Amino acid sequence: MPILGYHYGPDWNQELYQATVDRILPDRNDLPSGLIAHYAAPGEGGGWQVVEVWESAQHHDRFIRERVMPAAQELGAPPFETKVTEVYNSLVAK
């Protein structure tokens, strides 16, 4: 079942996000298994937010555990919140 992952770091910014992405995805043509979509933007009240859609919670959790957390720790990044829920519906414009 596809899931939507929402990540918010109140102490994150675009530079820290980009440094993390550069470490975990050095080749944008080699995306992680199970990733359907990824969007990132400043938070409404500051910080940084990421919204992703994954084929399954297992794909999402493995990527966070094996790639994101080690990179964030290497960069000394502050913690971020994660919420995961099943996708009910999706509409994608062409």
C-alpha positions as CSV (number, residue, x, y, z in Angstrom):
1,M,0.0,0.0,0.0
2,P,1.5,3.4,-0.9
3,I,2.3,5.7,2.0
4,L,2.8,9.4,2.4
5,G,5.7,10.5,4.5
6,Y,5.7,14.0,6.0
7,H,9.0,15.2,7.6
8,Y,9.4,18.5,9.3
9,G,12.5,20.0,10.9
10,P,11.9,23.3,12.8
11,D,15.7,23.9,12.9
12,W,16.4,22.8,9.3
13,N,16.9,25.1,6.3
14,Q,17.4,24.9,2.6
15,E,21.2,24.6,2.9
16,L,21.0,21.7,5.4
17,Y,18.4,20.0,3.4
18,Q,20.5,20.3,0.2
19,A,23.7,19.1,1.9
20,T,21.8,16.0,3.2
21,V,20.2,15.3,-0.3
22,D,23.7,15.7,-1.9
23,R,25.0,13.0,0.4
24,I,22.1,10.5,0.2
25,L,21.3,11.0,-3.6
26,P,24.6,11.9,-5.4
27,D,23.0,10.6,-8.6
28,R,19.5,12.0,-9.2
29,N,19.1,9.4,-11.9
30,D,19.5,6.6,-9.4
31,L,16.6,7.2,-7.0
32,P,15.9,4.8,-4.1
33,S,13.8,1.8,-4.6
34,G,10.1,2.4,-3.9
35,L,10.2,6.2,-4.1
36,I,7.3,7.6,-6.1
37,A,7.5,11.3,-5.4
38,H,9.5,13.8,-3.3
39,Y,8.8,17.5,-2.6
40,A,10.6,19.9,-0.3
41,A,9.9,23.4,0.7
42,P,10.3,25.9,3.5
43,G,7.9,25.5,6.4
44,E,5.1,28.0,6.9
45,G,6.5,29.2,10.2
46,G,10.1,28.5,9.4
47,G,12.1,25.3,9.3
48,W,12.0,22.9,6.4
49,Q,9.4,20.3,5.3
50,V,9.6,17.3,3.0
51,V,6.6,15.3,1.6
52,E,7.2,12.0,-0.1
53,V,5.1,9.2,-1.5
54,W,6.5,5.6,-1.3
55,E,5.3,2.3,-2.6
56,S,5.3,1.0,1.0
57,A,6.2,1.8,4.6
58,Q,9.0,-0.7,4.4
59,H,10.7,1.2,1.5
60,H,10.3,4.5,3.4
61,D,11.5,3.2,6.7
62,R,14.6,1.5,5.1
63,F,15.6,4.6,3.3
64,I,15.2,6.8,6.4
65,R,17.1,4.3,8.6
66,E,19.9,3.4,6.1
67,R,20.5,6.6,4.2
68,V,18.9,9.7,5.8
69,M,19.7,9.2,9.4
70,P,23.4,8.4,8.9
71,A,23.8,11.4,6.6
72,A,22.0,13.7,9.0
73,Q,24.2,12.5,11.9
74,E,27.4,13.0,9.9
75,L,26.2,16.6,9.2
76,G,25.3,17.2,12.8
77,A,21.7,18.0,11.8
78,P,19.1,18.7,14.4
79,P,16.2,16.2,14.7
80,F,13.1,16.2,12.5
81,E,9.6,14.9,13.0
82,T,8.2,12.2,10.8
83,K,4.6,11.2,10.2
84,V,3.5,8.4,7.9
85,T,0.0,7.5,6.7
86,E,-1.5,5.4,3.9
87,V,-2.4,7.2,0.7
88,Y,-6.1,7.2,0.1
89,N,-6.1,9.0,-3.3
90,S,-3.7,10.7,-5.7
91,L,-4.1,12.9,-8.7
92,V,-1.1,13.8,-10.9
93,A,-1.3,16.2,-13.8
94,K,0.6,15.4,-16.9
